[in-house]
């Protein structure tokens, strides 16, 4: 391309917009520290950016291309840095950022090798929105996992809320430090600690019931519970149908009886006993209901 308008009318509107704003930087008071004309830089940006779009799974090739184009353009290290920062600025705001993540991570590492963020005068003199080291130190002073979780979630919410206030260089600095990834990892740790704490400190509800010593009571209870389960009398609190194993386990705890071998008990009863024996408990229940019905009518 030779005409500057060509760089503002590509098929990629994100590139077009960034190229135009970059032109304003070169022609304004924020001109990058270089004597080379804008045309040289926008040509290099064009080649690098569109090569990346065609090679999202080849981050090392993208780095090689930046080095090659920088050499061909006669860039010194500072000018190469100008190019890399612009590429990072576009990719970090790309609507399909997840697809660009592999290249983005490699570019941030490459940029940090060119000029470590921590030594960058712009970072040193920058009024950063988040003090990573202070946040890590503060987290060590919080003990309950629930409070740690709340602290970290608020940091993450603040980071998202201030995204538009944070400039490209600061975003890149946080990315190079693994700031957001650290927060997410620590959140996972808190959730794990909470789950362990709940499992080890929450006592089982003390049962107030005991199954009678009546012969066949346990098998009859299993017959009744099995029928209720098959009739879909119970759901979990989230609306899902529980597995029969879970249902029997919970019911057994409530009635003070171990029903973990319910399947063997039920199978043996159905296989070895006649139908009328397996139905007897339901006939007894029918009779009990009839008695209650007639008693109510006579009152």
N, C-alpha and C positions, 0 to 999 in steps of 0.2 A: 504494500500500500504506500502511496505517495501523498495522497490528499488527506488532510486531517479529518475531513468529514467522513472519510471511509471508516475511521476508528469509532465514529459515533453512530454508525448505522449497520453494525454487524447483526447477526441473528440473536445475539445475547445482550438483552437490555441492561443487565447488571453491569456487564463490561462497558457498554456504551456510556452509562451514567458515570461510572467511576473514571473513565478516561476523560470525560469532559470536566469533572471536578478537579482532576489532577492537572489539567491544563490551567485551570484558574489558579492553582497553587504555584505553578511555574511562572505565571505571569503576574502574581501578586506579591505581597510582602512576606508570604510564607514560603518563598521559593527554596527548594532543597539546596543543599550545599554542593553545587556542581556548576561547571561552566558549559557543560554539554547542553544542547538544545532539547526541548521537549520531544521533538520528533524522534530522536534516538531512543529515548526512554519508552515512549508509547509503542514504538515498533517492537522493542524488547518485551514489553508487557504483553502485547498482543500474541507474540510467538509463545511465550511461557504459558499464559493463561489458557489458550486453546489447546496446547499440547497436554496440559493437565486434564482438561475436560475429556480428552480422548484416552487418557492413561491413568484413571483414578486408582487403579490397583497396582500402579508401578511408581511408587514414591521416589525410589532411588533414580529412576530414569529422569524424573522431573528435576531432581537436584543436579544431575549431570547436565541437563539442558540449560538450567540457569547459569551454571559455570561456563558452559560453552558460549552461550549468547553474550554473557558479560565480557568474556575474552574478545569475542568478535566485535563487540561494541566499544572496546577500549575502556571498560569501566575499571576504576580502582576499587579498593575494598569498601570505601564509603559509598560509592555510586552503586555497587552491587547491593549494599545494604538498603539503599533507597528503593531499588527494584524489588527486593525480597519483602520489605515492609509493605509495599503497595500490593503485591500478590497476596500476602497474608491478610491485609485489610479487606480485600474483596472476598476471599474464601471464608473468612470468619463471619461474614454477613450473608453468605450464600443461602438461599432458601432450601437447598438440598444439602445442608451442612453435614448430615450423617454420612452421605455418600462420599464427601470430600475429607472425612476425618483422617483416613490413613495418610493422605498427602499432607494434610494440615499439620499433623503431629510431627511428621518428618521435616517439614518446612520450619516449624518452630524450633526444633532441635538444631537445624542447620543455621538458622538465624542467630540462635544463642551462641553457636560456635564462632560466627562472624564477629559478634559483639555481645558478650554476656549481658542479659537484661539487668542483672544486679549491679553491673558497672556502668550501665548507660546513664549519662548525665541527665537525660530527660526523665528517666525513672527515679534517679536519686533526688531530683528537684521536683518530682511530681507529687501532687497532693493526692496520694492513693486513697481510694474509698475503703479498702480493707487492709488491715495489718495482719498478714498471715501468721507470723510468728507470735504476735500477741494473742490471736485467736487460739492457736495451739496451746499456748501457756494457760490461757483462761480455762480451756477445756479440762486440763489436768486438775484444776481446783474444784471441779464439779464431780460429785460421787454418784448420786442416784442415776441409773440409766435413763429414767424418764426425763429428768432434768437435762441430762446431756443431749437427749434426743430433741427436746424443745429448743435448747440453745442452738444446735446445729441447723434445725429446720428454719429458725428465724434468720440465721446467717444466709441460708440458701434463698429464702424469700427476699431478703434485702438485696442479694446479688441480682436476682431476676428483676426486681423492681427498679434497680438503678442501672440496668443494662444500657439504656439509651444515654445515660450520663457518662458512662465509661468510654473513653476513646480507644482507638484501635491498639495503640501501644500498651495501654494498661491491660486490655483484654489479653493480648499476647503474653504479657508478663505473668498474669494469673495462670494462663494455659501452660506456660513453661514450668511453673511451680507445681502444677498438678492440683491447683486449689480446689476446684469443684469436685474432682475425682476423690481427693482426700476427704472432703465433706461427706460424699456419698458412701465411701468406705467406712468412715466412722459411724454414720447412721446405721449401716448394716451391722456393725459391731454392737451398737446400742440395742438394736432389735433382737440380736442373738442373745445378749445378756439378759434382756427382759424376758425372753422365752424360757431361758434356763432358770431364772429367778422364779417365774410363775410355776414352772414344773416342779421345782424343789421346795417351794414354800407354801403353795396352796394346798391345804389339807383336803382330803376327801370328806364329803359330807357324812357325818356320823349317822348311820342308819338307825331308824327307830322301829324298824320292822324285822320280824323273823318268820321265816316260812314254817308253817306248822309241821308237826311230826306225823301227820296223817299219811298213811301209806299211799304212795303214788302222787303226793302233792306236787313235787317238783316237776314230774312229767306232765301233769295236768296244767301247771302254770305255763310250761313251754308250749303246750298245745294251744292254750288261749292266746298267749303272746304272739305265737306264729300266725294264728288266724287274724289277729288285729293288725299285724304287720302286712299280711297279704291283702287286707282290705284297705291299706293305705290310711290307717287312722292317725299316723304320726309323720311329721316332717321335722327336719332340723330347723333351728331358728333362722337360718338363711333361706328357708323355703325349699331346700333340696331334700330328696328322699334319702334317708340314712341307709347304710348297708345293714343287712340283717345282723351281721356280727356286732356292729356298733350298737344297734338297738337292743340286742339281747344283753350285751355287756352292761349298758346303762340301766336297763330294767332290772337286771340281776343285782346290781349295787343298791338300787332303790328298795328291793324286796329282801335284801340281806341274804342272797343266795348266789352261788357261783354258777352262772349259766354259760360259761365259756365252751362247754361241751354239748351245748344244746342240740347241735346237728346230729351227733351220734345218738343222743337220747331219743330225739324225735324219729330218726330213721329206724332205730330198733323197735320203737313202739308201733310205727306204721307197718313195718315188715312182719313183726312177730305176733301182733295182736289183731283180732278181728275188728272190722269197722265199727261195730256197736260199742266196743270198748273204747276206741279212740273218740267216739262221739258222746260217750257217757257224761263227760264234764259239761258238754254243751247242753245235754238234756237236763242235767242238774241245774244249770244256769237258767234254762227256760222255765223249769219248775219254780225256781226261786223268784223269778220275775212274775210268773203267774200268781204266786202266793201274795207277793207284794201288791199286785194289781187288785186282787179280790179283797184284800184287807183294806185297801184304800176305799173301795166301793162300799164296804159295809160300815164305814165310819160316818 
